[in-house]
Amino acid sequence: MKAPLFEFPSYQYEISDWDFKKKGLLSRINKQKFVRTELQAFETDRSTNNKTYVRYLEEFLREELFYFCDEAQVSCSMTDAWCVRYERGDQQTVHNHRSWGFSGIIYVEFDPKVHSPTWFVAPWQEPRNDMTSLRYPNVKEGTMFIAPSSCLHFVKPNQARKRRTVIAFDLLPECPAHQSTTN
C-alpha cells in the first residue's frame, strides 16, 4: 500500500471573465515603468510599482483566491505582486520566492503555441533513478497557477517574437502558530 510521507500541492484556476479583465489589467500594466538590469534577462516593474498591484489584484482575483484559500484550507494575505515581460530571447533563471507561503503566476499574454510556461523543479530526486524531475502546468492566457513559494522554478528563453507577459504574486498564510514561534 502506498503511504505518502509528504505532499507538494499546487493549484490552478481559470480567471473568470478573462477577456474583460485582461483589458483592464493590460491598461494598468502599460502605465508601469519597466526596467531591465545586468542581473536579469527580462523586463519587470517589481522595483518601480510600489506594490500598487497588491490591493488591485486582491479585488481582481477575489473569486479565485477564495477558491484557493478554501481548497488549500488556509487564510492568506497578498504581500507583493509585480509584472514580468519576456521579449524574444528573454528568460528567468532558477529561483524561488521564500521558504514558506505560496506564490502565484497569472498568464496575461501567453500563446501556448510559441511560449513556454513556467517550469518547476521537483523538491526531491526521483528515487528510482536519482534524476531531478521538471514539470510545467498546462496553461493558457487567464490561467492562475499557485504553488509553495519554496518551489524552484524558471522560464526557458522566449523563442518567439511575441511578448510573454505574466503577473507574479506572493501569498503569506495568516498563521498564528508561526508568528508566535518567531516573535
N, C-alpha and C positions, 0 to 999 in steps of 0.2 A: 504494500500500500504506500502510495506517495504521501509524504508528510512534510510539506514545505516549511522551512525554518524562517524564511524571510519573504516578504512581498515587496515588489517595486512597482507601485501604482503609477499609472498615467491616465489622463482624461482628455477626451476630445469632444468638442461640441461645434455645431454649425451655428453661426450667429444669425439670429432671426432678422428678417427684413434687410438682408445684407446689401442689396443693390442701393437702397435708400441710404443706409448707414455708411456705406463706402464713400459716397459723395461727400457727406459731411466730414468724415474722417480725413479724406484726401484734402479737402479745403483747409482743415486745421493743420495737417502735416505740411502743406505747401507754404504756409506762413512762417514755418520754423526756420532757424538758421542751422544748417548742417555743416559739420566740419570733418575733415579727414586729417589724421596725424601720421607721423612716421611709423607709429606702432600698430596702426590698424589699416587693413586693406578694404575699407568700406567707409561710407558716409553715415554719420549719426548726429542726432540732436541731443544726445544724452547730457552733454555738459552745458547746453545752451537753453534747454526748455524750462528750467527752473521748476521741474516737477509739475508743469501745467497739465499734463495728461492724466494725472492720478485721479482727481475728482471727476473729470470728464469721462474717463474710462469706467470708473465705478458705476456711473449712471448709464453709460452706453452699453455696458455688459451686465447690467443688473440681473437680467433673467438667467444668463449663462453662468454667472458667478453664484447665483442662488443654487442652480443645479449642481455645480461643482461642490459647494460647501455641504449640501445635503448628501451627495454621493460619497464625498471624502470624510464625512462626519467631522467637520472642522469649521470653526469660525475664523475668518481671515480678514486682514486689512491690506489693501494695496499700498505698498510703501514706495514704489518707484515705477516709472514707465517711460519708455523712450522709443524712438523710431530709428530703424536702420535701413539704409538703401544700398543695394548692391548693383553697381553698373557692371558692364562686361569686364571679366577678369577679377572682380572683387570677391573676397571670401572672408570667412571668420575662422580663426584657429580654435583648437580645442580649449574649452574653458567651462567653468561652472559659475553660479551666481553667489552662492553662500553655502554654509554647512547645514542649514535647516530651512524649512519653509518650502514654498512652491514657486515656480517660475512659469510664465506662460508666453506664448507666441501667438499673435494674430497674423494670418497671412492676408495682407492688404492688396498687393499687386503681385500675383503669382500665377504663372502659366505652367501647369504640370507637364506640358509637352516639351518645354525648354528649360525650366528651372528645377533645381534640386531642392528638396525640402531640407529641413534641419536634420542632421544625423546625430544619433545618440549612442554613447559608448556604454556598454554594459558595466555595471559596478563591480563585477567579478568575472573571473575567467571561466570559460566553458570547461566543466570538469572532465569531459570525455576526450578533449584534445588540447587543452591549455591555451586555446585561442581567445582573443578578445572579440566579443560579438558587437557588431554595429547594426543598428536598426534605424529606420525612419518611418514616420507615420504617413499614411495615405491622406494627403491634404489637398485642398483647393482654396481659392480665394474665399474668405469668410469663415475659414476654419480657425478655431481657437484650440490650442494644444497646451496642456498643463502637465508638468512633471515635477518631481522633487528638485529643488534648487541645487542640490549637490550633484546632480547627474551631469557628467561631462557631455558636451555637445559641440558641434561645429557645423559650418556651412562650406560645402565644396565651391570652388570657383564658378562664378556665373559665366557660362559659355555663350549666353545669348546677348543680343543687342538690346533686348527688352529689360527694363529695370525690374528688379525684385525688391519689394518693399514689405517689411514686417514691423509690427509693434511688439516690443518685448515688455514684460512687466514682472514684478516680484510681489508675492503674497506672503505675509507672515501670519502664522496662526496666533490667535489670541489665546495664549496658553499660560494660565496662572501658575501651573506647576513649574514650567521652565523659568518664568520670571522670578519665582521665589527662590530658585536654586542659584540664580545669577546675581541676585541683589545682596 
